[in-house]
Amino acid sequence: MQKYILIFVTIIISILLFSCSKTDTTKPSFELISPEDADTFQINDTIFFHAVFHDNKALNQFHLEMKNDFAEIADSLPAWKFILIDALQGTEDNVNSELIIPDTIYSGNYLLILKCADVDGNEAATDTARIVIQ
């Protein structure tokens, strides 16, 4: 009988230990290296995007969005948006990408918005670079 009690107690302790594993709540971080805030580009230029991502456990993906910021002229110009979502690897990842500015967009202020998440769903604080296209 004592043997069964010992087996039962061992099973209960094992279940409690494995079910109480901590979930990662540490948010990833990143550094947006380029473009920098207030950079100016011309139509048909190439924007070189470079960022370094970090996480204590494992990265998942990043989300890069570029859109016009024509708040001062609101509805008079059509909206334009570029979105790039891609996977990240490991605990540190460098991303380099190029975006050719199309000749179909208007000159003005644009926002480059960067986000990232780790494998546990924690999201880094968003970073925004304001750039000018002439």
N, C-alpha and C positions, 0 to 999 in steps of 0.2 A: 504494500500500500504506500509506503514511504517513497518507493521508486516512482510511482505514478504522480505523487504530489510534487516531487522534485522535477520531473519532466514537464508537468503542467506549469510550475513556477518559471522554469527556464523558457518555455514557449512564450509566456506572458511578458517576461522581461525582454526577450528578443523582439517581440512585436512592438513594445513601447520604445525601445531604442531605435529601431528602424523607422517608425512612424514619426518620431520627433526630430528628424533631421531638419536642419535650418534651411530655409529658402534664402537665396541670395537676394538682398535688397539694395546692394551697392549699385548706384547708377554708373553707367559708362561715362567716359569723357572723351573730348576730341579737341583738336586744335585746327582751325581753319587757317591754312597758311596762305593760300591764294584762291581767289582774288582777295585783295584787301579792301576795307571800307573806303569809299570815295575813289576807287580806281575808275579810269575813263577808258572806254573802248570805242572803236568805230564800227559801223555796219560792215559785215564780212570779216571782222577780226576774229581771232580765236581766243577764247577765254580758257586759260589753263587752270583747272581746278586741282588743288592739292590739299589734302587733309590727313591727319594722323589720328587714329581712333585707339582708345585704351579701355580695357575692362579687367576687373580682378579675376573673373572666371572665364567667360567666353563671349565674344561679340556675335551679333546676329546679322544686322543689316543697317544700311544708311539710306536716308531719303534726302535727295537734293532737289530743290525746287527753285526755279527762276521765273519771276513774273514781273510785269510792269507795275509801277507804283505811280499811276497817274491820278492820284487823289485830287490834285488841284484842277483837273479837267474832266473828272469823273466819267460820264457816259459818252463823251463826244468821240472817243477813240476805242477801237476794238481791243479787248483783252488779249494778252498773249501769255502763254505759260509753257515752261519746259520742265519735265519731271524725270528724274533718274533715280531708280531704286535698285540697289545691288547688295549682294551678300558680302559680309565681312568674315574674316577667318581669325582664329586664335584669340589671344589676349591683347595683341597690338597689330594694327593693320594700317598700311599706307595706301591711300587711294590717289591716283593721278588720272585725270580725265580731261578731255578737250571738248569744248562746245564752240562751234562756228556760229557766229551771230548771223542769223538770216537777214537777207536784204528786204524781207517783207514786213519787218517790224518798224515801229516808230522810234525816233530818237527820244530820249528822256531818262527818267530815273527808273531803275530796276532794283528789285530785291532778290538776293540769293540767300535762300533759307536752307539751313542744314540741320538734320536731326539724325540720331542713331539710337539703336536699342541693342540690349544684350540678349542672350538666349533665354533668360528668365523673364523677359518682358520689361525690364527696367529701361526707362528712356532718359537720355542725357538732356540737359537744358538746351533749348534751341539757340542757334547762333545765326545772326542775320548780317550780311554784308550789303551795304547800299552802294550800287555802282551806277555809272552814267554811260549811256550809249549815245553817241553823236552821229 
